[in-house]
Amino acid sequence: MKENEVNVLDELNKGACMGMDAIHFVLDKVEDEKLHDVLEKQYQKYQDISDEICKIYPEYSSKKPHETSAMTKAMTWYGVEMKTLTDQSSSKIAELLLQGTNMGIIEGRKLLNHKPCDEDTHRLVQEYVAMQEDAVEKLKRFL
């Protein structure tokens, strides 16, 4: 079962890193102070999840958890730049982040439903999904 934990934690960490990257790339475009605060708090939640993964990962592997690749980061940045080129409104930024967050929820739910893992890892996946579902509700207000 150790292999499942490593796979699940790697996927979670990639998702958390992707979330942090996306927020980092849009934060300087956000003019709405309330949205800015929501995104900063969301960034911190992703960071907390990633930190937790890094704490428990050595129980399962001598390697480090997977993160997003440089190519994925570049593609995320490019996508954000292109999609906000003519519209940097709070609504557009919320829409972009909602799309990514929904993908994270889907991946998290798949992990919960199809990747049996130990209690600590399962709890972390549940926390990740709940955090993203909460983010969806907060971002909807800015559409």
N, C-alpha and C positions, 0 to 999 in steps of 0.2 A: 504493500500500500504506500510505501515511501515515495515511489515514483509518482503516484497521483498527487500527493501533497506538493511535490516539487513543481509539477505541471500546473496545478491550480494556483500556487503562489506566484509562479512566473507570469501566468495570465493576469492575475490580479495586479501585480506590480506594473506590468506593461500598461494596463488600463489606467492605473493611478498616474503613471508618468505621462501618458497621453493626455489625461485630464489637466495635469499641471502645465504641460506644454501649451495646450489650447488656451487656457486661461492666461498664461504668461504672454502669448502672442496677441491677445485681444485687450488686455488690461489697459494699455496706453491709449486705446481708441475709445474707451468708455468715458463718457462725459457725465452720465447720471451717477451721482454720488451713492444712491441706494444700490444700484446695480454693482457699482465698484465694490461696495462693502460686501455684498452677497458673494461676489467672485473671490474676494480675498479670503473670506471664511471658507468657501468651497475649496480653494487652493490649499488652505491649511488642513482641511479634512483629508484631501488626497495625500498630503505630506504625512499626516499621522498614520494613514493606512500603510503607506510605503515604509515608514519607520517601523511599524509593527511587523510587517513582512520581513524586514531585514533582521529584526530581533529573533524571530522564530525560524527563519530559513536555515541557519546552521544546524538545527536539529535534524534536517533532512538531506542536506547537501553541503559539500565543502566549497562549492562555488558561490557566486553572488547571484541574487535574483536578476532575471532578465529585465531590461529596460527597453524603452523605444530606441530604435536604431537612429543613426544620424540621418539616414535617408527618409525614414518615417517622420522625423522632426522637420526636415526640410520640406517634405510634402505637406505637412500640416501647416507650416508657416505660409507656404505658397498658397494653399487653399484659402486660408484666412485672408491673406492679402488680396487675392483675386475677388473673393466674395464680399469684401468690405470696401473695394475700390470706389464704388459709387454710392454706397450706403453704409455709413458707420453708425446708424441709429441704434438705440438700445434694443429696439425690436429686432433688428437684423442680427445683432450680436447674440441676443438671447436665443433666436432661432438657430443659429449655427451651433451654439453650445448645447441646446436641447437635442439636436440631431446626434451629436457625439455622445451625450449622456444617455440617450435612449439605446445607442449601440452598446454602451457599457452595461446597462441594465440587462439587455438581452444576453450578452456574454456571461454576466454574473448568474443569471437564472439558469443558463445552460450548465454552468459549472455546478450549481446546486442540484440540478435534476439528474445529471449524467456522470458526475465525477465523485464517486464515494471518497470521503477523506475523513481524517480524524476530527475530533471535536473542536480543537483550537482553529484549525484551518476552516472548518465549516462555519464557525462563528465569525471569522474574519470575512468570509464571502458574504454572509448574511449582513454584516455591518456595512460592507462595501455597497451592496445592492440597496439597502435601506438609505444610505447616505445619498446615493444617486437618485433614488426615487424622491427624496426630500428636495434635492436640487431641482428636479423637474418642476415640482410644485412652486418653488421660489422663482424659477426662471419664467414660468408661464405668466406671471404678473407683468413682465416687461414686453410681452409680445404686442 
